[in-house]
């Protein structure tokens, strides 16, 4: 049994080392994203929300994203795994986003029409699976993270 836990720990440490990278300066982020076109267009009278998960930590664990109610299936925007993103549109107003993994992280967001918002699902090691937090990114960090990700699983693209 000890050998098994040792292997799991070794795999975790190797994954952490591979996923770690040197700090990138804001100037480098701007340079890397100057010609980057967003995958989805903004919509008139709606806010565009990108939820990114650029980290590979806990990469195979799904992080489901819900709007306003994590218990209603029809309020799920979709889910990410490591290196993935999802997007959806919100009508202007106040919302609570829920990211469900081993834990349920939540964050309030107030959105305005014709603006783009970037939210990062930040993974960490949990007891059995990956845990998560939600973090609001500015435009530069958001575009940089989005550029590194591929599309995750979308369940719903707009919420009133």
Secondary structure by P-SEA (a helix, b strand, c coil): caaaaaaaaaaaaaaaaaaccccccaaaaaaacccccccccccccbbbbbbbcccccccccccccccccccccccccccccccbbbbbcccbbbbbbbbbccbbbbbbbbbbccbbbbbbbcccccccbbbbbbbbbcaaaaaaaaaacccccccccccc
